[in-house]
Amino acid sequence: SYNDGNKDYTVSLTVYDNFNLSNTTSQIVSINNRKPFAVISTNSTPRNNVISGTAPFTVTFDSNSYDLDGTVVNYEWYINGLLGTPFTTKSFTYTFDTARFIPYSVTLKVQDDDGAFSDLTNIGVKVNAPNISPVAVISANPQSNSSLAPVSVTFSAAGSYDPDNIGGPLIYAWDFGNSSVS
C-alpha cells in the first residue's frame, strides 16, 4: 500500500534458483497525488445546505477538510458579494448584518501538502430581517366624551397591521378597562 501520492517508488524483485544464481529487476511505480476534499461545518444546522438566522446573524465556519494521502495546509474561504475575503484560516467567525432575500454563498477551497487544490464546496447563508412588532390601531364609536352613561361603545381594531407580515394573521386581545376582556 502506498499512502503518499506525488511520489515515485522503486520496486525490486530478485529471483534465486537451486544453484544460488539470481537475477534482479526493478520498476518505478509512480503514485499520483489525490486532491484533498473540502468540507464545511458551521455552528448552525443546515437545511438543504442552507443555514438561516436573523440579522445580525453570527456564524462560525470550520473546515473539516481532509487529504487521503497527506495533509491540508491552506484554506481559502470566500463570501460571495463581500469585500475583504478570502479568509485563510481553518475556521473563522463572521457576522452578517444585512438581510438578503437571496442567500449569501460561502465557499471553501483547500490545498494539500503536494500543492493540489480541492473542488469548491459551498453553503448558503440566508439572513432574515428582524421581526418588527405589529401596530395596534383602535377606534371607538361613539368616541370618548361624546355620550352620557350608560352607553354601549363599539370598538374596532381595523387598521392594525404587521409591517413585515412575518407572523401571518394578527391575534387580538382586548382589555376594555371595566373588568371585561375579549
Helices and strands as residue ranges (DSSP letters): E 7-16, E 22-31, E 40-42, E 50-54, E 57-63, E 72-79, E 91-96, E 104-112, E 121-128, E 139-141, E 154-156
